Amino acid sequence: MAGGEETAAAAEAEMDLEFSRGADVPSFEFAFNSEKFSDKVLQVEVVAGDDGGGGPLPDSVRHIKGQGTQILTVKALHINSAILAARSPFFLKLFSNGMKESDQMRPRIRIANSEQIALMEVLSYMYSGKLTTAEPTLLLDILMVADKFEVISCLRRCSQLLTNLPMTTESALLCIDHPCSTSLAAEVQHVISVAKEFLADKHKDFDKFRRELMNISLAGMEAIFSSTDMHVSCEDDLYYFMLEWVRARYLDSEERRGILSSRLLPLVRFSHMTCTTLEKILACTDNDIDHEQVTKRITEVLLHKAYPRQMESALSTQTGWQFAERAYKYKPVKLVAFDRPCPQVTVYLDLTREECSRLFGSEHICSHPFQLGGRDFYLVAFCEMDEQSNLCTFGLCLVEWKNMKGSSDLTIDIEFAARTRLSGKFVSNLEVKVIFSLSDWVHGSVDLFGVPWSTFISDDNLFINGVLHLRADL
């Protein structure tokens, strides 16, 4: 770029910044669309649909672009080329690109029919530094037109107004669903980020908003399901909901399959799904799912569970792998299962010190359900208070999910153990043989470690790097 153009660009950027901040910059509002203070007439071609590609449009280009494009009308606006060139690199290029004589006094641009109101707002802003609206939908339209015609100060002002407005689901979806160029300023990206954070925070209670989520757009779904703060029973529920959502909104099978593969399935935390659901996914023949993609993801999950250290470096760079655990109602576990010589399951449950601290009171933590002897069970960690001594202790129980009427009694050998820092091994804290029946479906210990709660929660021999490692051998 020549020295003169660099100086002009720097001055323009500085003025745009002052404009967007509302600084005391000279206003030329009196000259807007005034023949007396204008040196050119801007020809605005308004076309049907979304064919507005901006400009400039020399005759040869207009002829090519005009094929198959319906020009609804051509509006003439009196403009001051110096003012527009000072506010926009687009117009600076338009007025200095060596246009032929017939276009010098009547330059042309093209917009879509839907952009007319927004364009007038942008042109008016270039003269006055003011916007006449605070309505989110129109502000977004203005923002897009300001982006198209490189009016950075207007783009920033729209961003500020949108950020300061009270966010709603509707306005947030408008922000993230609007078509955006890759050159949008950081302020606009901030608006989009705020909208995504709002959607994720508002809809983090999955069960509460499940019905409303069926009406959320694809971009909204991505914003919500990318969050690690979502409160949901288990990851399985989100996977099945995504299938339900995509089938309701995309009737074409190829489009549905593409959306699932490229946009939704990468958001699923396969590593936190139950083994039962992973087995069902691998065995299913659903054409909506890219089975090669899903099988690869699940294989990686299983390999990582079996060989975490060896797989860590191999998977660290893969998209979608490093997803954190969500706020699950049912805590994910690691399982080792054997069928012979008798059914046996070893369940590994890890709880952070923070999670255990929340148990003090009335909360409890349930594990993912798992199967043993053809029946469903889960582990429950809790804080038990003795009514006589008022002492609290850490408890862990094995609970049968559902004992169907007519089911026979089931005898289970239970061993609960915790890993200690001193030995590096799991140390048994409870060994008992119990019978699960219709009337007796909970067994375990209300005082697993035999110490008061305060001693348990501060024990760094149990909490290794802040994590309590529990094992149930059943």
Buried (B, 14 or more C-beta within 10 A) or exposed (E): EEEEEEEBEEEBEEBBBBBBEEEEBEEBEEBBBBEEBBEBEBBBBBBEEEBBBBBBBBEEBBEEBBEEBEBEEEBEBBBBBEBBBBBBBBBBEBBEEEBEEEBEEEBBBBBBBBBBEBBBBBBBBBBBBEBEBEEBEBBBBBBBBBBBBBBBBBBBBBBBBBBEBEBEBEBBBBBBBBEBEEEBBEBBEBBBBBBBBBBBEBBBEBEEBBEEBEEBBBBBBBBBBBBEEBBBBBBBBBBEBBBEBBEEBBEEEEEBBEBBBEBBBBBBBBBBBBBBBBEEBEEEEEEBBBEEBBEEBBEBBBBBBEEEEEBEEEBEEEEBBEBEEBEBBBBBBBBEBEEEEEBBBBBBBBBEBEBBEBBBEEEEBBBBBBBBBEBBBBBBBBBBBEEEEEBBBBBBBBBBEEBEEEBEEBEBEBBBBBBBEEEEEBEEBBEEEBEBBEEEBEBBBBBBBEBBBEEBBEBEEBBBEEBBBBBBBB
